[in-house]
Each structure stands twice: as structure tokens, then as C-alpha cells.
Amino acid sequence: MTARSQRGRLPLVALATLGVALVGLPLVALLLRVDWPGLPARLASPLVWPAVRLSLVTTAVTTLLAVVLGTPLAWLLARSRSRWAGWVRAVVTVPLVLPPVVGGVALLMAYGRNGIVGMPVAHLFGLSVPFTPVAVVVAQTFVSLPFYVVAVEGAMRSVDGRYDQVAATLGAGPLRVFTRVAVPLAWPGIAAGAALAWARALGEFGATITFAGNFTGTTQTAPLAVYVALDSDPEVALALSVVLLVVCVAVLGLLRGRWLR
Amino acid sequence: MMVSGCGIRGGSDGSGAPTPAPGDRTTVTVLVAASAVAPVQQLATAFEASHPTVSVRISGGSSTTLVAQVAAGAPADLVVTAGDAALAGLPPAARARPTVVVATNILEIATPPTNPAAIAGLADLASPSVKVVACVSSAPCGSAADAALAKAGVTAHFVSRELDARATLAKVRLGEVDAAIVYRSDVVGSGGAVHGMPIASEHNVTLAYPLVRLSDSPEATAFAAALSGVDARSVWAAAGFGMP
């Protein structure tokens, strides 16, 4: 590379460095600030394990839901030329830009005790969603499904449509084309989407606290526990934050090595 | 009609500010616990009307935040906190300043206006079919609720411990829960959106609102007197507070 083009790149490198610093420094600061020798004792706090366990279980269910509901949706959106597809895509991606607390309020209006779905369900079956682990999963799915659908739709689009036609010509029905052609070919995108959806679910705070509440063992996920501990025991909050950070980086790093490019 | 500046001018340093020039105003800066902002604001408006040369600037926040602001050197003349626990965070010089309790607050049970679970007292909150919320235990409103339940020997059927009084009350207003344990001033402040149920005095917990006067300026002293004076009683009472 010539010296001239090297110099020309400097402003870009400077801006990019600033961007990396803005994101990276707080993460480094978190790691520097933690009392590492005291970490195991902090993590033994009764606040930590119920929250971590709840987060692991609910995010696993959420990711599964995102894959089961989101994959067919992404496939239909990728292959549809109808203008309805545009509307559906717009609706499904709204939670990407919606403040999570607003999402939580919207969930209450729909599935809350006085919600348009929640009220009849409560009357007919005596079931109530808010303040249960189910509500945690619903809140997490609400915010993370869009990430999954956007990622997988992109992957499905990049699968050559002629494969479907060939499969269809050979007598495969739409369901078989989906499971035998589209899903295997879009597999890297599905893995990437699932990882994104899982990470978003793990970090979910606003919709969860609004819709599911905050109760140890039932609805207090790890991010909620961090926030509560920040008031009562900041060292526990820091320790749990580091655990979340390490788990996220490990899982995303692992997936990146395997599937994400 | 006098036009005030932005209210960040001096006169609040407590060093015997000079008599303000005509058209000039002295600012009294008051840090107030969020739950007491409304009555203090009302008293400040009345005070400004009777003291045309004084402008009262009010900043609300959680008591621990306010105390941290004072410790960090924020220019404040008066501090009003909810409970005296937060005062421990004040620097020694501030802790030695004159302190007087200006108001008290007690707990109530807040229910939706229709009281769907027919709650009549703390004992009813133990039923598994009743959904109860309160603040998280690390917040003053939450530890007070725990203390009241402990006195009554009741294990409430909590479905959530909310992060602050506002969020706790919101769950009742939305009808998502049957009852919440909150301060009486929160119930009164909701303007009828929730129904307040008294808690027996032997189980109740009283929260004092101490006022610390950090400045000796005549304006700050005068407003501090106005907050705890006889004329203030009706304002505090209308906002749901008691008097010491």
C-alpha cells in the first residue's frame, strides 16, 4: 500500500478507533473494577443463582420459540411477493426500535389481567400470565424474535430460488421444500439468528420488569438481579455483570468460530 | 412583575449575601425526596408570592441520590429526605447542621378502586389468591412494607417487588395486582386512581422527613421555617402527610 493511501485512511481509522473505545472501554472498566479474588464469595449471594438459573431456562425456551415460530415466518417473508409481506415484516420488526418498557406496557394491554387476550383467558381458564416465568419468556420472545426473523430472512433470500423449483419439480411439497432445502441451505443464518435472539433475550430488562415483574426465583432474571443488587450490594452486581459478560462473549465467540462468518 | 434570571446566581452560599438590588432575586436551592416534591413545590410558590425577592429552586430525587449530591458539593441550601437513614451519607459538617422533621408519612394498602379481592387489612394479603406488590426490599418503601408485615405477623403473597414507589403504584393502577403496600402520600397523590386502605397503627411504620438546613442565609432560614410552620400543616395534610 502506498504512503499516500495510508495517510488518507487516517481519519477513518481515528473515527473507527473512537467507536471501538466507546464500546470497549466500559467493558474493560467492568473487568478492571471487579474484585477477582472475592468473586466466588460474591457469586454465592442468594440473589445470584436463582436469577442465573431463571435466565438460562427462559432464554433457552425463548430461543427455541424464536426458531420454531420465526423460521417459517422468515421463509414465507423471503419467498412472498405480496404487499402483505411488507406489512407483516414491518409489524414483526417494530420491537427492534420500540423502547422495551413500551413493549412491556403493550404486553400488559394484550396479555395482562385486563388485557384484550388476558381478560377472556383469565375468565375462561383462570390463567394469568403476568408475574410468571411464562411472562418472562413472552417478554423475551417479543423483543428477540425480530432479530431472528431479520437474520434468517436475509439468509433465506440468499438461497437460490431455483433450488426450490427443482425440488418442487421432483415432487416435493412446500413443507418438504422448507425442511429439506430451505432450512439446510440457510443453516448458517439460522444459527446466527438464534445466537442473536438468545443474546437479546439474555440482556432483556425493560419489557420483563414491566410485564413479568421482579420476584426472586420466579421472574427476577439476571439483568434484573444486577439492577436490584446495584442498590443493596454493588459488589454482587459487579460480579454478576461480569458473569453475564463472560457468558455472552463465550457463546457468541463459539458460534462465530463455528457458523458465523 | 419581576423577571428572574435562571436561578443559578449566588446568594445561596450562606455567607451573608448582600441585600439584593431591586429587581434582583436571591435563590434558595432545595433538594427534596421525590415523594415530597409536590407539597414543597406548593409551599415554595406561596413563599415566593410573599417574598418577591426570593426564588426557590427545587430539585427532586431519591434520598440517597440527594445526599450523594450534597456530599459531592452540589450547591444546596436545604435538603429534605424521606427517612433519616440516608442522612448518614452526609459529610460531617452537614450532619452537624440544624435538622428538623417537617412531615411524616405512613403506609397504606392501595387497591384498584373497585377493590376486586375485597382486601380489608394486612391479614388479607397472605391469601394465595391475592396478588400483592411492594417496593424491592433495598428501597425505603420496600423495607418499610417488610417491617409492617413483620409486625403484623403476615407473610404477604407477593408476585413482584417493584423497583420504586411509582412502578409499584402503576401495577395497581393498571389493575394487574389486587393490592400494594405504599405510602399514604402515594395514594393521595394518585388522585383517586387507587383506593387507600389504612393499616392499623400498631402495625404501621412511620417515615419521618427530616429537613437539614445547610445555609444560614436569611432566605434559606425563612423558607425552612415556612416548610415546618403552622401554615404548612394544611398543605402537608392535603398531600397525605402527617406532622411530627
Chai-1 contact restraints between the chains, C-beta under 6 A:
chainA,res_idxA,chainB,res_idxB,connection_type,confidence,min_distance_angstrom,max_distance_angstrom,comment,restraint_id
A,G112,B,E176,contact,1.0,0.0,6.0,A-B,restraint_1
A,R113,B,E176,contact,1.0,0.0,6.0,A-B,restraint_2
A,N114,B,G175,contact,1.0,0.0,6.0,A-B,restraint_3
A,P130,B,E176,contact,1.0,0.0,6.0,A-B,restraint_4
A,F131,B,V159,contact,1.0,0.0,6.0,A-B,restraint_5
A,F131,B,S160,contact,1.0,0.0,6.0,A-B,restraint_6
A,G213,B,S160,contact,1.0,0.0,6.0,A-B,restraint_7
A,N214,B,S160,contact,1.0,0.0,6.0,A-B,restraint_8
A,N214,B,R161,contact,1.0,0.0,6.0,A-B,restraint_9
A,F215,B,S160,contact,1.0,0.0,6.0,A-B,restraint_10
A,V228,B,V136,contact,1.0,0.0,6.0,A-B,restraint_11
A,D231,B,S138,contact,1.0,0.0,6.0,A-B,restraint_12
A,S232,B,S138,contact,1.0,0.0,6.0,A-B,restraint_13
